[in-house]
C-alpha cells in the first residue's frame, strides 16, 4: 500500500488501481511485459496524484489535498 494511505481507504485504492490499469491498457492498446507495465503505471499514478490538477478538488492535486489534512 502506498505511503500515507490509511487502511479504510484500501478498497478505494485497489479499485482505483484496477481502473487506472484498464484505462492505461485502453489508451495504449498494446501488450507489455509486467516490468514495462509497472513502469508505465507508476508514471501514470505519479502524474495523476502529484502533477495533474483535478477539477473536483478545486484544481488541486490529490497530494495537495492530502497534505492539507
C-alpha positions in Angstrom: 0.0 0.0 0.0 1.4 3.5 -0.9 2.7 5.8 1.8 0.0 7.8 3.5 -2.9 5.6 2.5 -4.9 4.6 5.5 -6.4 1.1 5.9 -10.0 2.4 5.5 -9.1 3.6 2.0 -7.5 0.3 1.0 -10.6 -0.9 -1.0 -10.8 2.5 -2.8 -7.1 2.4 -3.6 -7.4 -1.2 -5.0 -10.4 -0.2 -7.1 -8.7 2.9 -8.5 -5.6 1.0 -9.3 -7.6 -1.5 -11.3 -9.4 1.3 -13.1 -6.1 3.0 -13.9 -4.6 -0.2 -15.3 -7.7 -0.7 -17.5 -7.6 2.9 -18.8 -3.9 2.7 -19.5 -4.4 -0.5 -21.5 -7.2 1.1 -23.5 -5.1 4.1 -24.3 -2.0 2.1 -25.3 -3.8 -1.0 -26.7 -0.6 -2.9 -26.5 0.6 -5.9 -24.6 3.6 -5.1 -22.3 5.8 -7.1 -20.0 5.0 -6.9 -16.4 8.1 -4.7 -15.7 7.2 -2.3 -18.5 3.5 -2.1 -17.4 4.6 -1.4 -13.8 6.9 1.4 -15.0 4.2 2.9 -17.1 1.6 2.5 -14.3 3.9 4.1 -11.8 4.5 7.1 -14.1 0.7 7.5 -14.7 -0.1 7.3 -10.9 2.7 9.9 -10.2 1.2 12.3 -12.7 -2.4 11.6 -11.6 -1.6 12.2 -7.9 1.2 14.8 -7.9 1.0 16.8 -11.2 -2.5 16.7 -12.7 -4.9 19.2 -11.1 -8.4 17.9 -10.5 -11.5 19.9 -11.2 -13.4 18.2 -8.3 -10.6 19.3 -5.9 -10.6 22.9 -6.9 -7.8 22.4 -9.4 -5.5 21.0 -6.8 -3.8 17.6 -6.9 -4.7 14.7 -4.6 -1.3 15.1 -3.0 -2.1 18.8 -2.2 -5.3 17.8 -0.6 -3.6 15.0 1.5 -1.0 17.5 2.7 -3.8 19.8 4.0 -5.1 17.1 6.3 
